[in-house]
Amino acid sequence: MTAVTPPTTGKRVRGALAAAGLYQRDAAAALGICQSQVSLRLADKIAFRPGELEKLAELCDVPLRVLTGKTQRAGRKLVSV
């Protein structure tokens, strides 16, 4: 049996950008950084800075939890909201 690793923040952001039809250059413009810095973040080489994920969630029109991978607990069952 093979272990399944959860997607990293970079992979989640990359997926949200793709689903929204956006590119690294769009993310770079929204964040006010160069495209190479976005590439490093998407590759999980460096961490996103505070506030960047919020800006990208707004840009991609997705809830922040989509990018962070956070879920909420409802009673005893773990549910994704």
Buried (B, 14 or more C-beta within 10 A) or exposed (E): EEEEEEEEBBBBBBBBBEEBEBEBEBBBBBBEBEBEBBBBBBEBEEEBEEEBBEBBBEBBEBEEBBBBEEEEEEEEEEEEE
